[in-house]
Amino acid sequence: MRIRRALALALLGGIAVAMSLPPWGWWPLGLVGLAALYRALDRQPWRRRLLIGWVAGVGHFGISLFWFSEFTAPGAVVGILFSALYMGAADALTAPDGGWRRVASFPAALLLLEGLRARWPFGGVPIGGAALGQIAGPLGPAARIGGPLVLLGLAALLGAALAERGLRRRMAPALVAVAVVIVGLVGPAGRDTGRAIDVGLVQGGGRRGFRAGESDPEDVYHRHLAATERLRTDVDLLMWPEDVVDVDGDVARSTVAGELADVARRRDATFVVGVIEGEGTDHFRNAVVAWGADGRLVGRYEKVHRVPFGEWIPFRSVVGRIGDISAVPADAIVGRGPNVLRTPAGRLGVAISYEVFFADRARAASNGGAGVLLVPTNAASFTTTQVPTQEIAAARILAVASGRSVLQAGPTGYTAIVGHRGHVLARSVLSRPEVITGRVSLRSGRTFYARFGDWPWLLASLAALLTARSRVRKSRLAL
């Protein structure tokens, strides 16, 4: 295939993959897009494969990360072009010839590079990945054994099957994908403990599209107090979103601590609140704090995965000379310790906002004995539905991967309840003041993913890639 045609096909493939993600959610396009990319790589030298994959990545991430432009257009361009390099590198590693070598190396390389993107640089930036589209399709149950990486790997494997010529070449990868999904369906999914809790998730509402520095913390706080008054039923767990309480120093010593304790007492419920604590002028803590029904503090978790250029500025002194960083005047302090709150309502796992895109947070919570997973978030800064809908998709992946229900709350949405099988059971309307209520089971036990994590799949992909590439070298030497 000529390079111009290959580049055009790759670009269309990347765009198709992006359209499989929320808010569009046309999951079959993910398979079609990966098939187009696979076909574009046919018998191309490695430099061209690198370029073809990078162009596909630009098409993909140029759409799936478009929300980044709401903060900084130059930063969005750099972020998109850099993210595209991961896809380019994966395709450069893919075997150029047809047959089983390319069928095996294509998903293996994509899985490995996506695993790298989730970890490096700056602790990883896994948002906008192709797995977010596949959780809505028939591959979804496979997240139970391999999290988001396996969803991507299976999508790439099926894409290769679609692109291969001949029934026999198509059947083998398709059967492998079906087998993995079946294992996900019948494999351990956790189990009910026999205990369920009534929950109330508060969404204060308000306009969207404001940066954190442009909103009034007092207004946000009082909106949630007012919205809480809408709750007419008794609950065991009351949850507020991320960043609803903004104080200087330890919230336990702040003036609002008494008010929050009073809410817990009046509602006779465990009360979980997202808190920002200022630490001088240069740092802050992003935490979730829990009060018991008696008004006493019972638990605390501080966010581990910070948003690069959103909650902290890497190389601040250098970046500050190049661009405007006034929107992020302070850096978040990295949290430590387990992400499980031991409360009267039960053991509650926590993944704060951006952490919903890191499946390791759900795994840690599940292994720590959490019966349910909480995702307090804040997507009020975004004018489009891209980030809120991608968060819901990520929450669905976490639910399946951990075998736990997920409770998500945002100041302007989405606020939602996701069942342990990944189905959205209730969801709010963006910007509207609401309280989502429901009853969820506390669960125990571990899925395959909770037990083993990403590493078996990363190592298997590395082995598949090395085997395929070594066979390519041997065949060339034989010639």
C-alpha positions as a Python dict, from the first residue, in 0.01 Angstrom:
ca = {
    (1, 'M'): (0, 0, 0),
    (2, 'R'): (133, 342, -92),
    (3, 'I'): (226, 564, 199),
    (4, 'R'): (-32, 836, 129),
    (5, 'R'): (-312, 585, 119),
    (6, 'A'): (-179, 415, 432),
    (7, 'L'): (-164, 747, 620),
    (8, 'A'): (-518, 839, 515),
    (9, 'L'): (-644, 496, 623),
    (10, 'A'): (-462, 525, 957),
    (11, 'L'): (-605, 872, 1022),
    (12, 'L'): (-958, 749, 951),
    (13, 'G'): (-892, 450, 1175),
    (14, 'G'): (-780, 673, 1462),
    (15, 'I'): (-1087, 891, 1422),
    (16, 'A'): (-1309, 581, 1424),
    (17, 'V'): (-1149, 462, 1749),
    (18, 'A'): (-1211, 805, 1905),
    (19, 'M'): (-1577, 791, 1802),
    (20, 'S'): (-1613, 460, 1986),
    (21, 'L'): (-1548, 647, 2312),
    (22, 'P'): (-1804, 847, 2510),
    (23, 'P'): (-1986, 1074, 2458),
    (24, 'W'): (-2053, 906, 2121),
    (25, 'G'): (-2000, 551, 2240),
    (26, 'W'): (-2025, 370, 1906),
    (27, 'W'): (-1814, 80, 2031),
    (28, 'P'): (-1806, -119, 1700),
    (29, 'L'): (-1612, 169, 1544),
    (30, 'G'): (-1326, 87, 1779),
    (31, 'L'): (-1286, -252, 1613),
    (32, 'V'): (-1327, -105, 1265),
    (33, 'G'): (-1072, 168, 1336),
    (34, 'L'): (-814, -79, 1467),
    (35, 'A'): (-876, -299, 1163),
    (36, 'A'): (-805, -1, 937),
    (37, 'L'): (-482, 70, 1122),
    (38, 'Y'): (-379, -296, 1099),
    (39, 'R'): (-436, -295, 725),
    (40, 'A'): (-240, 30, 683),
    (41, 'L'): (69, -134, 838),
    (42, 'D'): (86, -412, 581),
    (43, 'R'): (447, -466, 464),
    (44, 'Q'): (559, -118, 566),
    (45, 'P'): (916, -58, 693),
    (46, 'W'): (947, 36, 1058),
    (47, 'R'): (991, 411, 1002),
    (48, 'R'): (672, 422, 800),
    (49, 'R'): (493, 211, 1062),
    (50, 'L'): (602, 465, 1323),
    (51, 'L'): (459, 749, 1113),
    (52, 'I'): (140, 559, 1029),
    (53, 'G'): (76, 477, 1395),
    (54, 'W'): (151, 834, 1501),
    (55, 'V'): (-100, 969, 1246),
    (56, 'A'): (-360, 723, 1375),
    (57, 'G'): (-281, 842, 1728),
    (58, 'V'): (-331, 1204, 1624),
    (59, 'G'): (-673, 1113, 1486),
    (60, 'H'): (-760, 923, 1803),
    (61, 'F'): (-624, 1153, 2073),
    (62, 'G'): (-699, 1470, 1878),
    (63, 'I'): (-1064, 1390, 1946),
    (64, 'S'): (-1057, 1194, 2274),
    (65, 'L'): (-833, 1455, 2444),
    (66, 'F'): (-992, 1759, 2279),
    (67, 'W'): (-1127, 1870, 2618),
    (68, 'F'): (-767, 1960, 2712),
    (69, 'S'): (-793, 2265, 2483),
    (70, 'E'): (-1040, 2424, 2726),
    (71, 'F'): (-745, 2492, 2956),
    (72, 'T'): (-459, 2560, 2719),
    (73, 'A'): (-453, 2526, 2341),
    (74, 'P'): (-71, 2496, 2316),
    (75, 'G'): (-69, 2240, 2597),
    (76, 'A'): (-344, 2042, 2425),
    (77, 'V'): (-146, 2029, 2101),
    (78, 'V'): (166, 1907, 2281),
    (79, 'G'): (-32, 1652, 2483),
    (80, 'I'): (-210, 1513, 2177),
    (81, 'L'): (105, 1488, 1965),
    (82, 'F'): (297, 1324, 2251),
    (83, 'S'): (17, 1076, 2328),
    (84, 'A'): (10, 981, 1960),
    (85, 'L'): (373, 871, 1988),
    (86, 'Y'): (266, 573, 2200),
    (87, 'M'): (53, 441, 1916),
    (88, 'G'): (333, 517, 1672),
    (89, 'A'): (584, 326, 1883),
    (90, 'A'): (346, 31, 1915),
    (91, 'D'): (300, 11, 1539),
    (92, 'A'): (674, 42, 1479),
    (93, 'L'): (716, -269, 1696),
    (94, 'T'): (441, -459, 1514),
    (95, 'A'): (562, -724, 1269),
    (96, 'P'): (536, -589, 912),
    (97, 'D'): (437, -914, 742),
    (98, 'G'): (92, -1068, 743),
    (99, 'G'): (-5, -1391, 914),
    (100, 'W'): (19, -1489, 1276),
    (101, 'R'): (325, -1273, 1350),
    (102, 'R'): (141, -948, 1283),
    (103, 'V'): (-183, -1081, 1436),
    (104, 'A'): (5, -1155, 1759),
    (105, 'S'): (234, -853, 1768),
    (106, 'F'): (-31, -588, 1687),
    (107, 'P'): (-242, -626, 2006),
    (108, 'A'): (65, -712, 2214),
    (109, 'A'): (247, -393, 2117),
    (110, 'L'): (-60, -174, 2168),
    (111, 'L'): (-122, -329, 2511),
    (112, 'L'): (239, -275, 2618),
    (113, 'L'): (251, 86, 2506),
    (114, 'E'): (-86, 161, 2666),
    (115, 'G'): (52, 12, 2987),
    (116, 'L'): (346, 250, 2957),
    (117, 'R'): (115, 547, 2887),
    (118, 'A'): (-73, 466, 3209),
    (119, 'R'): (252, 489, 3406),
    (120, 'W'): (485, 736, 3235),
    (121, 'P'): (548, 1026, 3226),
    (122, 'F'): (428, 1211, 3535),
    (123, 'G'): (275, 900, 3690),
    (124, 'G'): (75, 818, 3376),
    (125, 'V'): (-200, 980, 3171),
    (126, 'P'): (-441, 695, 3086),
    (127, 'I'): (-743, 912, 3003),
    (128, 'G'): (-886, 888, 2650),
    (129, 'G'): (-786, 525, 2589),
    (130, 'A'): (-971, 292, 2352),
    (131, 'A'): (-1083, 67, 2640),
    (132, 'L'): (-1334, 334, 2747),
    (133, 'G'): (-1541, 256, 2439),
    (134, 'Q'): (-1524, -122, 2467),
    (135, 'I'): (-1672, -149, 2817),
    (136, 'A'): (-2011, -82, 2655),
    (137, 'G'): (-1973, -374, 2412),
    (138, 'P'): (-1946, -753, 2433),
    (139, 'L'): (-1581, -738, 2541),
    (140, 'G'): (-1676, -566, 2868),
    (141, 'P'): (-1675, -876, 3093),
    (142, 'A'): (-1307, -934, 3008),
    (143, 'A'): (-1220, -638, 3233),
    (144, 'R'): (-1282, -878, 3521),
    (145, 'I'): (-965, -1068, 3434),
    (146, 'G'): (-746, -795, 3286),
    (147, 'G'): (-882, -446, 3343),
    (148, 'P'): (-867, -182, 3069),
    (149, 'L'): (-548, -319, 2909),
    (150, 'V'): (-717, -646, 2817),
    (151, 'L'): (-1013, -459, 2669),
    (152, 'L'): (-771, -276, 2440),
    (153, 'G'): (-578, -593, 2357),
    (154, 'L'): (-894, -785, 2265),
    (155, 'A'): (-1025, -496, 2056),
    (156, 'A'): (-694, -491, 1866),
    (157, 'L'): (-705, -869, 1823),
    (158, 'L'): (-1056, -850, 1676),
    (159, 'G'): (-947, -558, 1460),
    (160, 'A'): (-669, -778, 1323),
    (161, 'A'): (-920, -1056, 1261),
    (162, 'L'): (-1143, -820, 1064),
    (163, 'A'): (-851, -700, 853),
    (164, 'E'): (-696, -1039, 779),
    (165, 'R'): (-770, -1207, 448),
    (166, 'G'): (-916, -1555, 451),
    (167, 'L'): (-1155, -1729, 691),
    (168, 'R'): (-889, -1936, 869),
    (169, 'R'): (-676, -1632, 951),
    (170, 'R'): (-980, -1450, 1084),
    (171, 'M'): (-1115, -1734, 1295),
    (172, 'A'): (-811, -1798, 1516),
    (173, 'P'): (-781, -1448, 1672),
    (174, 'A'): (-1159, -1418, 1696),
    (175, 'L'): (-1180, -1747, 1886),
    (176, 'V'): (-905, -1635, 2124),
    (177, 'A'): (-1099, -1315, 2198),
    (178, 'V'): (-1421, -1508, 2254),
    (179, 'A'): (-1243, -1748, 2491),
    (180, 'V'): (-1104, -1463, 2700),
    (181, 'V'): (-1448, -1300, 2725),
    (182, 'I'): (-1602, -1632, 2832),
    (183, 'V'): (-1340, -1667, 3106),
    (184, 'G'): (-1433, -1317, 3218),
    (185, 'L'): (-1801, -1409, 3225),
    (186, 'V'): (-1759, -1727, 3429),
    (187, 'G'): (-1457, -1622, 3636),
    (188, 'P'): (-1469, -1491, 3993),
    (189, 'A'): (-1675, -1172, 4021),
    (190, 'G'): (-1670, -1129, 4398),
    (191, 'R'): (-1969, -1222, 4609),
    (192, 'D'): (-2241, -1058, 4814),
    (193, 'T'): (-2173, -1040, 5186),
    (194, 'G'): (-2546, -1044, 5261),
    (195, 'R'): (-2532, -682, 5375),
    (196, 'A'): (-2663, -386, 5175),
    (197, 'I'): (-2656, -13, 5247),
    (198, 'D'): (-2883, 274, 5146),
    (199, 'V'): (-2687, 556, 4986),
    (200, 'G'): (-2746, 921, 4903),
    (201, 'L'): (-2516, 1091, 4651),
    (202, 'V'): (-2540, 1470, 4650),
    (203, 'Q'): (-2493, 1690, 4341),
    (204, 'G'): (-2510, 2060, 4425),
    (205, 'G'): (-2552, 2170, 4063),
    (206, 'G'): (-2460, 2499, 3902),
    (207, 'R'): (-2303, 2629, 3583),
    (208, 'R'): (-2020, 2438, 3418),
    (209, 'G'): (-1709, 2564, 3241),
    (210, 'F'): (-1543, 2754, 3527),
    (211, 'R'): (-1187, 2697, 3637),
    (212, 'A'): (-1137, 2621, 4004),
    (213, 'G'): (-993, 2967, 4066),
    (214, 'E'): (-1299, 3132, 3910),
    (215, 'S'): (-1560, 2960, 4125),
    (216, 'D'): (-1666, 3066, 4474),
    (217, 'P'): (-1589, 2788, 4727),
    (218, 'E'): (-1853, 2921, 4966),
    (219, 'D'): (-2117, 2905, 4693),
    (220, 'V'): (-2023, 2546, 4606),
    (221, 'Y'): (-2037, 2447, 4973),
    (222, 'H'): (-2377, 2602, 5034),
    (223, 'R'): (-2519, 2454, 4715),
    (224, 'H'): (-2439, 2111, 4853),
    (225, 'L'): (-2585, 2191, 5192),
    (226, 'A'): (-2904, 2301, 5016),
    (227, 'A'): (-2910, 1997, 4788),
    (228, 'T'): (-2866, 1768, 5089),
    (229, 'E'): (-3192, 1904, 5227),
    (230, 'R'): (-3365, 1746, 4925),
    (231, 'L'): (-3293, 1404, 5071),
    (232, 'R'): (-3620, 1272, 5215),
    (233, 'T'): (-3519, 916, 5298),
    (234, 'D'): (-3291, 762, 5559),
    (235, 'V'): (-2952, 650, 5431),
    (236, 'D'): (-2655, 465, 5575),
    (237, 'L'): (-2405, 655, 5359),
    (238, 'L'): (-2420, 1019, 5249),
    (239, 'M'): (-2161, 1126, 4992),
    (240, 'W'): (-2047, 1467, 4868),
    (241, 'P'): (-1820, 1517, 4564),
    (242, 'E'): (-1455, 1612, 4539),
    (243, 'D'): (-1347, 1966, 4627),
    (244, 'V'): (-1675, 2075, 4789),
    (245, 'V'): (-1505, 2192, 5108),
    (246, 'D'): (-1206, 2426, 5068),
    (247, 'V'): (-1014, 2519, 5384),
    (248, 'D'): (-669, 2625, 5499),
    (249, 'G'): (-499, 2351, 5695),
    (250, 'D'): (-652, 2041, 5851),
    (251, 'V'): (-1029, 2027, 5796),
    (252, 'A'): (-1070, 1870, 6141),
    (253, 'R'): (-956, 2200, 6294),
    (254, 'S'): (-1153, 2424, 6056),
    (255, 'T'): (-1469, 2620, 6122),
    (256, 'V'): (-1676, 2395, 5894),
    (257, 'A'): (-1584, 2074, 6078),
    (258, 'G'): (-1864, 2125, 6327),
    (259, 'E'): (-2118, 2186, 6050),
    (260, 'L'): (-2015, 1871, 5866),
    (261, 'A'): (-2028, 1666, 6185),
    (262, 'D'): (-2376, 1805, 6249),
    (263, 'V'): (-2492, 1692, 5904),
    (264, 'A'): (-2372, 1339, 5984),
    (265, 'R'): (-2553, 1341, 6318),
    (266, 'R'): (-2878, 1479, 6180),
    (267, 'R'): (-2880, 1226, 5898),
    (268, 'D'): (-2767, 944, 6128),
    (269, 'A'): (-2534, 835, 5849),
    (270, 'T'): (-2170, 797, 5759),
    (271, 'F'): (-2088, 1121, 5576),
    (272, 'V'): (-1807, 1122, 5315),
    (273, 'V'): (-1686, 1462, 5191),
    (274, 'G'): (-1431, 1578, 4932),
    (275, 'V'): (-1195, 1834, 5090),
    (276, 'I'): (-919, 2063, 4963),
    (277, 'E'): (-675, 2164, 5238),
    (278, 'G'): (-433, 2447, 5171),
    (279, 'E'): (-74, 2392, 5290),
    (280, 'G'): (84, 2737, 5278),
    (281, 'T'): (83, 2918, 4945),
    (282, 'D'): (253, 2651, 4735),
    (283, 'H'): (83, 2322, 4818),
    (284, 'F'): (-252, 2162, 4899),
    (285, 'R'): (-401, 1825, 4983),
    (286, 'N'): (-689, 1666, 4792),
    (287, 'A'): (-860, 1438, 5041),
    (288, 'V'): (-1175, 1248, 5120),
    (289, 'V'): (-1279, 1261, 5485),
    (290, 'A'): (-1549, 1055, 5656),
    (291, 'W'): (-1759, 1138, 5962),
    (292, 'G'): (-1957, 876, 6150),
    (293, 'A'): (-2321, 912, 6247),
    (294, 'D'): (-2205, 1027, 6592),
    (295, 'G'): (-2020, 1323, 6437),
    (296, 'R'): (-1670, 1186, 6490),
    (297, 'L'): (-1404, 1160, 6219),
    (298, 'V'): (-1366, 795, 6121),
    (299, 'G'): (-1148, 792, 5809),
    (300, 'R'): (-937, 982, 5560),
    (301, 'Y'): (-773, 921, 5222),
    (302, 'E'): (-550, 1158, 5021),
    (303, 'K'): (-531, 1143, 4643),
    (304, 'V'): (-231, 954, 4505),
    (305, 'H'): (-260, 1007, 4128),
    (306, 'R'): (-243, 1382, 4065),
    (307, 'V'): (-349, 1545, 3737),
    (308, 'P'): (-35, 1670, 3557),
    (309, 'F'): (-71, 2040, 3473),
    (310, 'G'): (-408, 2035, 3651),
    (311, 'E'): (-313, 1966, 4014),
    (312, 'W'): (61, 2006, 3986),
    (313, 'I'): (306, 2150, 3736),
    (314, 'P'): (602, 1927, 3645),
    (315, 'F'): (923, 2129, 3617),
    (316, 'R'): (732, 2432, 3742),
    (317, 'S'): (1023, 2676, 3726),
    (318, 'V'): (1093, 2587, 3362),
    (319, 'V'): (732, 2564, 3245),
    (320, 'G'): (652, 2894, 3414),
    (321, 'R'): (898, 3070, 3184),
    (322, 'I'): (737, 2923, 2874),
    (323, 'G'): (364, 2955, 2943),
    (324, 'D'): (100, 3084, 3182),
    (325, 'I'): (61, 2857, 3485),
    (326, 'S'): (-145, 3095, 3696),
    (327, 'A'): (-443, 2856, 3683),
    (328, 'V'): (-241, 2609, 3895),
    (329, 'P'): (-75, 2829, 4158),
    (330, 'A'): (-8, 2540, 4400),
    (331, 'D'): (91, 2175, 4368),
    (332, 'A'): (-104, 1888, 4519),
    (333, 'I'): (81, 1679, 4776),
    (334, 'V'): (97, 1309, 4685),
    (335, 'G'): (-116, 1102, 4919),
    (336, 'R'): (2, 789, 5096),
    (337, 'G'): (-163, 500, 5271),
    (338, 'P'): (-447, 264, 5180),
    (339, 'N'): (-748, 391, 4986),
    (340, 'V'): (-999, 216, 5213),
    (341, 'L'): (-1206, 399, 5476),
    (342, 'R'): (-1322, 186, 5768),
    (343, 'T'): (-1658, 335, 5860),
    (344, 'P'): (-1979, 227, 6034),
    (345, 'A'): (-2135, 191, 5687),
    (346, 'G'): (-1865, -59, 5592),
    (347, 'R'): (-1524, -56, 5430),
    (348, 'L'): (-1533, 202, 5153),
    (349, 'G'): (-1275, 207, 4874),
    (350, 'V'): (-1192, 548, 4727),
    (351, 'A'): (-1064, 667, 4388),
    (352, 'I'): (-1070, 1047, 4370),
    (353, 'S'): (-1169, 1196, 4033),
    (354, 'Y'): (-877, 1140, 3790),
    (355, 'E'): (-794, 818, 3977),
    (356, 'V'): (-1102, 657, 3820),
    (357, 'F'): (-886, 608, 3509),
    (358, 'F'): (-630, 406, 3711),
    (359, 'A'): (-756, 52, 3759),
    (360, 'D'): (-491, -6, 4026),
    (361, 'R'): (-697, 208, 4264),
    (362, 'A'): (-993, -29, 4237),
    (363, 'R'): (-761, -327, 4273),
    (364, 'A'): (-602, -181, 4588),
    (365, 'A'): (-944, -110, 4737),
    (366, 'S'): (-1073, -458, 4660),
    (367, 'N'): (-764, -622, 4807),
    (368, 'G'): (-801, -396, 5111),
    (369, 'G'): (-1143, -540, 5186),
    (370, 'A'): (-1361, -260, 5047),
    (371, 'G'): (-1722, -363, 4989),
    (372, 'V'): (-1801, -74, 4755),
    (373, 'L'): (-1597, 185, 4564),
    (374, 'L'): (-1650, 563, 4591),
    (375, 'V'): (-1549, 807, 4317),
    (376, 'P'): (-1588, 1167, 4437),
    (377, 'T'): (-1507, 1381, 4135),
    (378, 'N'): (-1530, 1734, 3997),
    (379, 'A'): (-1577, 1789, 3624),
    (380, 'A'): (-1734, 2133, 3665),
    (381, 'S'): (-1447, 2296, 3475),
    (382, 'F'): (-1548, 2135, 3145),
    (383, 'T'): (-1812, 2278, 2914),
    (384, 'T'): (-1856, 1962, 2705),
    (385, 'T'): (-1971, 1617, 2813),
    (386, 'Q'): (-1644, 1447, 2713),
    (387, 'V'): (-1482, 1419, 3054),
    (388, 'P'): (-1801, 1341, 3252),
    (389, 'T'): (-1898, 1063, 3012),
    (390, 'Q'): (-1545, 922, 3001),
    (391, 'E'): (-1548, 915, 3382),
    (392, 'I'): (-1867, 709, 3377),
    (393, 'A'): (-1709, 466, 3131),
    (394, 'A'): (-1400, 439, 3352),
    (395, 'A'): (-1623, 379, 3656),
    (396, 'R'): (-1789, 94, 3467),
    (397, 'I'): (-1448, -61, 3399),
    (398, 'L'): (-1353, -31, 3767),
    (399, 'A'): (-1682, -193, 3871),
    (400, 'V'): (-1626, -498, 3649),
    (401, 'A'): (-1254, -522, 3725),
    (402, 'S'): (-1307, -513, 4102),
    (403, 'G'): (-1644, -686, 4133),
    (404, 'R'): (-1772, -389, 4336),
    (405, 'S'): (-2048, -136, 4286),
    (406, 'V'): (-1920, 216, 4218),
    (407, 'L'): (-2076, 531, 4364),
    (408, 'Q'): (-1974, 850, 4182),
    (409, 'A'): (-2061, 1206, 4286),
    (410, 'G'): (-1972, 1533, 4111),
    (411, 'P'): (-2071, 1894, 4195),
    (412, 'T'): (-2229, 1938, 3851),
    (413, 'G'): (-2232, 1572, 3744),
    (414, 'Y'): (-2229, 1311, 3652),
    (415, 'T'): (-2343, 1156, 3977),
    (416, 'A'): (-2417, 787, 3932),
    (417, 'I'): (-2455, 439, 4073),
    (418, 'V'): (-2282, 163, 3875),
    (419, 'G'): (-2351, -202, 3957),
    (420, 'H'): (-2071, -456, 3999),
    (421, 'R'): (-2136, -590, 3649),
    (422, 'G'): (-2075, -247, 3499),
    (423, 'H'): (-2435, -142, 3435),
    (424, 'V'): (-2527, 220, 3512),
    (425, 'L'): (-2820, 188, 3753),
    (426, 'A'): (-2882, 560, 3809),
    (427, 'R'): (-2734, 880, 3666),
    (428, 'S'): (-2795, 1249, 3724),
    (429, 'V'): (-2852, 1532, 3476),
    (430, 'L'): (-2554, 1764, 3432),
    (431, 'S'): (-2571, 2097, 3621),
    (432, 'R'): (-2898, 2015, 3797),
    (433, 'P'): (-2912, 2000, 4180),
    (434, 'E'): (-2995, 1637, 4258),
    (435, 'V'): (-2964, 1362, 4513),
    (436, 'I'): (-2927, 1013, 4368),
    (437, 'T'): (-3042, 742, 4608),
    (438, 'G'): (-3021, 367, 4591),
    (439, 'R'): (-2940, 46, 4771),
    (440, 'V'): (-2614, -135, 4700),
    (441, 'S'): (-2473, -461, 4827),
    (442, 'L'): (-2142, -471, 5007),
    (443, 'R'): (-1928, -732, 4834),
    (444, 'S'): (-1620, -936, 4912),
    (445, 'G'): (-1390, -1171, 4725),
    (446, 'R'): (-1146, -1096, 4446),
    (447, 'T'): (-1166, -1105, 4069),
    (448, 'F'): (-875, -1231, 3861),
    (449, 'Y'): (-779, -870, 3799),
    (450, 'A'): (-788, -783, 4169),
    (451, 'R'): (-569, -1083, 4242),
    (452, 'F'): (-310, -1051, 3964),
    (453, 'G'): (-339, -700, 3816),
    (454, 'D'): (-181, -591, 3487),
    (455, 'W'): (152, -771, 3507),
    (456, 'P'): (53, -1115, 3370),
    (457, 'W'): (-90, -946, 3062),
    (458, 'L'): (205, -714, 3020),
    (459, 'L'): (449, -1005, 3045),
    (460, 'A'): (242, -1223, 2810),
    (461, 'S'): (227, -939, 2558),
    (462, 'L'): (602, -887, 2583),
    (463, 'A'): (659, -1258, 2524),
    (464, 'A'): (423, -1259, 2224),
    (465, 'L'): (590, -953, 2077),
    (466, 'L'): (943, -1089, 2122),
    (467, 'T'): (844, -1424, 1973),
    (468, 'A'): (681, -1264, 1670),
    (469, 'R'): (972, -1028, 1613),
    (470, 'S'): (1231, -1305, 1650),
    (471, 'R'): (1048, -1512, 1389),
    (472, 'V'): (1053, -1213, 1156),
    (473, 'R'): (1431, -1183, 1193),
    (474, 'K'): (1482, -1556, 1137),
    (475, 'S'): (1268, -1556, 823),
    (476, 'R'): (1468, -1265, 684),
    (477, 'L'): (1797, -1439, 759),
    (478, 'A'): (1670, -1749, 582),
    (479, 'L'): (1613, -1542, 272),
}
